Amino acid sequence: MKKIVTRILLILGILLIITGIVFVCYGVYKKLTLNIPNPVATIEVEDFGTIKVELYPDKAPNTVANFIRLANRGFYNGSTFHRTMPNFVIQGGAKNGDSSSSPMLSDIKDNVETDEEYNIPGEFIANGYESNNLKHTKGVISMARADYSSYGYIEEGYNSAGSQFFIMTEDNNSLDGLYAAFGKVIEGMDVVEKISNVEVYYRDTDLKEGEEAPKDEDGNEIASDTPKEEPVMKSVTVETYGIDYGEPVTVTPFDISSLLSSQYLQ
């Protein structure tokens, strides 16, 4: 009887070992064969067509998380490309068409007690982020940010991206390591090209020496490369293939206006 029990226990032990090995092997197999695609953004541009962009969370995870949150919560729907430059970039994604403002915390979070504008840290080499080595080649999408260098503040502009992005229409290595590139166009580059060539109010090269830029009805100077009819993004959505990329890390925007005002008053 004792031998029978011992034999049964031995058999059970062997079965448990075999079962464990099977589970381990299955887990390894699943890990090796499971290939989750990168998230893909679909940008539907009214009267122009569709642009599809593969995003790279392994290069710029926080930037990608921010873009996904804004897109899938409808932030970009109805926004425009307010800057179009052949052989350089098309730029858009500003809140309500206001290229000077940042998105609000409520645009990416629920139940915000104190709503305020936010920016995100710049995931690029000049800002100490070494993991992002994406180059600004044709079709690459990257985050626009402020440049305060003319006021003597350089690094303050590094963490000033919010919602605006640009898509390269030509290679430009002068941007490498200074802006957070985070994906690349995989379909619709012809649409990007068409947008880059829309009619604009003027280009810098159109102005003669000493000639002032044209002004709008309110007397404000019109920025160069501003389309007369800004292409509209009907919708921007991101397919994440079931992966939750989380809530992006945010920072408080650098208030250059208040700083300059306080210096002027001293």
C-alpha positions as CSV (number, residue, x, y, z in Angstrom):
1,M,0.0,0.0,0.0
2,K,2.8,2.3,0.9
3,K,4.6,1.6,-2.4
4,I,1.4,2.4,-4.3
5,V,1.0,5.7,-2.5
6,T,4.6,6.6,-3.2
7,R,4.3,5.7,-6.8
8,I,1.1,7.8,-7.2
9,L,2.8,10.8,-5.5
10,L,5.8,10.3,-7.8
11,I,3.6,10.3,-10.9
12,L,1.7,13.4,-9.7
13,G,5.0,15.1,-9.1
14,I,6.2,14.3,-12.6
15,L,2.9,15.5,-14.0
16,L,3.2,18.8,-12.1
17,I,6.8,19.3,-13.4
18,I,5.7,18.5,-16.9
19,T,2.7,20.9,-16.6
20,G,5.0,23.6,-15.2
21,I,7.4,23.2,-18.1
22,V,4.6,23.4,-20.6
23,F,3.3,26.6,-19.0
24,V,6.8,28.1,-19.0
25,C,7.4,27.1,-22.6
26,Y,4.0,28.5,-23.6
27,G,4.8,31.8,-21.9
28,V,8.2,32.1,-23.6
29,Y,6.6,31.1,-26.9
30,K,3.9,33.7,-26.4
31,K,6.3,36.4,-25.5
32,L,8.5,35.7,-28.5
33,T,5.7,35.5,-31.0
34,L,3.4,38.3,-29.6
35,N,4.1,41.3,-31.8
36,I,1.9,44.2,-30.7
37,P,2.0,46.9,-33.4
38,N,2.9,50.5,-32.7
39,P,-0.1,52.8,-32.3
40,V,-1.2,54.4,-35.6
41,A,-2.8,57.8,-35.9
42,T,-5.4,58.6,-38.6
43,I,-5.7,62.2,-39.6
44,E,-8.7,63.0,-41.8
45,V,-8.2,66.3,-43.5
46,E,-11.2,67.9,-45.1
47,D,-11.0,68.1,-48.9
48,F,-7.5,66.7,-48.9
49,G,-7.6,63.1,-47.7
50,T,-6.2,60.8,-45.0
51,I,-2.8,60.8,-43.4
52,K,-1.7,57.7,-41.3
53,V,1.2,58.1,-38.9
54,E,2.9,55.3,-37.0
55,L,3.9,56.5,-33.5
56,Y,7.0,55.4,-31.7
57,P,6.4,55.0,-27.9
58,D,9.8,53.3,-27.6
59,K,11.5,56.6,-28.7
60,A,9.2,59.2,-27.1
61,P,6.8,57.5,-24.7
62,N,5.4,60.6,-22.9
63,T,5.0,62.5,-26.1
64,V,3.1,59.6,-27.7
65,A,0.9,59.3,-24.6
66,N,0.1,63.0,-24.7
67,F,-0.8,62.8,-28.4
68,I,-3.0,59.7,-27.9
69,R,-4.9,61.3,-25.0
70,L,-5.5,64.5,-27.0
71,A,-6.5,62.7,-30.2
72,N,-8.8,60.1,-28.7
73,R,-10.6,62.6,-26.5
74,G,-11.4,64.7,-29.6
75,F,-9.1,67.6,-29.0
76,Y,-7.8,67.8,-32.5
77,N,-11.2,67.5,-34.3
78,G,-11.8,70.7,-36.2
79,S,-8.3,72.1,-35.6
80,T,-6.3,73.3,-38.6
81,F,-2.9,73.3,-40.2
82,H,-2.0,77.0,-39.6
83,R,1.5,76.9,-41.1
84,T,2.3,75.3,-44.4
85,M,5.8,75.4,-45.9
86,P,6.9,73.4,-49.0
87,N,10.2,71.6,-48.5
88,F,10.0,72.1,-44.8
89,V,6.9,71.4,-42.7
90,I,3.1,71.6,-42.2
91,Q,2.2,72.5,-38.7
92,G,-1.1,72.4,-36.8
93,G,-3.0,71.1,-33.8
94,A,-3.4,74.4,-31.9
95,K,-6.3,74.8,-29.5
96,N,-9.2,76.5,-31.2
97,G,-6.9,77.8,-33.9
98,D,-4.9,79.9,-31.4
99,S,-1.3,79.0,-32.1
100,S,-0.1,80.9,-29.0
101,S,-2.0,78.9,-26.4
102,S,-1.4,75.6,-24.7
103,P,-3.9,72.7,-24.0
104,M,-5.6,72.5,-20.7
105,L,-5.3,69.7,-18.1
106,S,-9.0,68.9,-18.7
107,D,-8.2,68.0,-22.3
108,I,-6.3,64.9,-21.1
109,K,-7.7,64.2,-17.6
110,D,-11.1,63.7,-16.0
111,N,-12.3,65.3,-12.8
112,V,-9.7,68.1,-12.8
113,E,-10.1,70.2,-9.7
114,T,-8.1,73.2,-10.9
115,D,-8.0,73.4,-14.6
116,E,-4.9,75.2,-16.1
117,E,-2.7,75.1,-19.2
118,Y,0.0,72.5,-19.4
119,N,3.1,71.6,-21.3
120,I,5.1,68.4,-21.6
121,P,8.8,67.7,-21.1
122,G,10.8,67.7,-24.3
123,E,12.0,64.2,-25.2
124,F,15.1,65.1,-27.2
125,I,18.8,65.0,-26.8
126,A,19.4,68.7,-26.1
127,N,17.0,68.4,-23.1
128,G,19.0,65.5,-21.7
129,Y,16.8,62.8,-23.1
130,E,19.2,60.4,-24.9
131,S,16.8,57.7,-25.9
132,N,15.2,59.6,-28.8
133,N,17.5,59.5,-31.8
134,L,14.8,60.0,-34.5
135,K,16.0,62.3,-37.2
136,H,13.8,64.8,-38.9
137,T,13.5,63.2,-42.3
138,K,10.6,63.6,-44.7
139,G,7.4,62.3,-43.2
140,V,8.5,62.4,-39.6
141,I,6.0,63.9,-37.1
142,S,7.5,66.1,-34.3
143,M,6.2,68.4,-31.5
144,A,6.3,72.1,-32.0
145,R,7.5,74.2,-29.0
146,A,8.3,77.8,-28.1
147,D,11.7,79.4,-28.6
148,Y,12.7,82.0,-26.0
149,S,16.4,82.2,-27.1
150,S,15.9,85.8,-28.4
151,Y,15.1,86.8,-24.8
152,G,18.1,84.9,-23.4
153,Y,16.2,81.9,-22.3
154,I,17.1,78.7,-24.1
155,E,16.3,75.7,-21.9
156,E,13.0,77.2,-20.8
157,G,11.7,76.5,-24.3
158,Y,12.7,72.8,-24.2
159,N,9.7,71.9,-22.1
160,S,7.1,74.0,-23.8
161,A,5.4,71.6,-26.2
162,G,1.6,71.1,-25.7
163,S,-0.6,70.0,-28.6
164,Q,0.9,71.5,-31.8
165,F,2.8,69.2,-34.1
166,F,4.5,69.4,-37.4
167,I,5.1,66.9,-40.2
168,M,8.3,67.2,-42.3
169,T,7.9,67.7,-46.0
170,E,11.6,67.4,-46.5
171,D,14.7,66.2,-44.6
172,N,16.1,68.9,-42.2
173,N,18.9,67.8,-39.8
174,S,19.0,71.3,-38.2
175,L,16.0,70.1,-36.0
176,D,17.6,66.8,-34.9
177,G,18.0,66.6,-31.2
178,L,16.2,69.9,-30.6
179,Y,12.6,68.8,-31.1
180,A,10.7,65.7,-30.0
181,A,10.1,63.6,-33.1
182,F,7.7,60.7,-32.2
183,G,6.5,59.0,-35.4
184,K,6.4,58.9,-39.2
185,V,3.8,59.0,-42.0
186,I,3.1,55.5,-43.4
187,E,0.2,56.5,-45.7
188,G,-0.9,59.8,-47.2
189,M,2.4,61.6,-47.8
190,D,0.8,62.9,-51.0
191,V,-1.8,64.5,-48.8
192,V,0.9,66.2,-46.7
193,E,2.5,67.5,-49.9
194,K,-0.8,68.9,-51.2
195,I,-1.3,70.7,-47.8
196,S,2.2,72.1,-47.9
197,N,1.5,73.8,-51.2
198,V,-1.8,75.6,-50.4
199,E,-2.0,79.3,-51.1
200,V,-0.7,81.5,-48.3
201,Y,-0.8,85.2,-47.6
202,Y,2.9,85.6,-48.2
203,R,6.2,84.0,-47.6
204,D,9.2,85.6,-46.1
205,T,11.0,85.6,-49.4
206,D,8.1,87.7,-50.9
207,L,8.9,90.7,-48.7
208,K,11.3,93.3,-50.1
209,E,13.9,94.9,-47.9
210,G,12.2,97.2,-45.5
211,E,8.8,96.0,-46.4
212,E,6.4,95.2,-43.5
213,A,4.4,92.0,-43.3
214,P,0.7,92.3,-44.1
215,K,-1.8,92.8,-41.3
216,D,-5.2,91.3,-40.6
217,E,-8.5,93.2,-40.0
218,D,-7.5,93.9,-36.4
219,G,-4.1,95.3,-37.4
220,N,-2.2,92.3,-36.2
221,E,0.7,91.1,-38.3
222,I,0.0,88.0,-40.3
223,A,2.6,85.3,-39.7
224,S,4.4,84.1,-42.8
225,D,3.3,80.9,-44.5
226,T,-0.3,81.3,-43.1
227,P,-2.8,79.6,-45.5
228,K,-5.6,81.8,-46.8
229,E,-7.8,78.8,-46.1
230,E,-6.4,76.7,-43.4
231,P,-6.8,72.9,-44.0
232,V,-9.1,71.5,-41.4
233,M,-8.6,68.2,-39.6
234,K,-12.1,66.7,-39.5
235,S,-10.9,64.0,-37.0
236,V,-7.7,62.6,-35.5
237,T,-7.8,59.2,-33.8
238,V,-5.2,56.7,-32.7
239,E,-5.5,52.9,-32.9
240,T,-3.6,51.6,-29.8
241,Y,-4.4,47.9,-30.4
242,G,-5.6,47.5,-26.8
243,I,-2.6,49.0,-25.1
244,D,-3.1,51.8,-22.5
245,Y,-0.2,54.2,-22.9
246,G,-1.2,56.1,-19.7
247,E,-1.5,59.7,-18.6
248,P,1.3,61.9,-19.8
249,V,3.6,63.7,-17.4
250,T,3.0,67.5,-17.5
251,V,4.8,70.6,-16.5
252,T,3.6,74.2,-15.8
253,P,4.2,76.5,-18.8
254,F,7.0,79.0,-18.6
255,D,5.4,82.5,-18.3
256,I,7.6,84.6,-20.4
257,S,5.2,87.5,-20.6
258,S,5.0,88.0,-16.8
259,L,8.7,87.6,-16.5
260,L,9.4,90.3,-19.1
261,S,6.8,92.6,-17.6
262,S,8.4,92.3,-14.1
263,Q,11.8,93.0,-15.6
264,Y,10.5,96.1,-17.4
265,L,8.9,97.4,-14.2
266,Q,12.1,97.1,-12.2
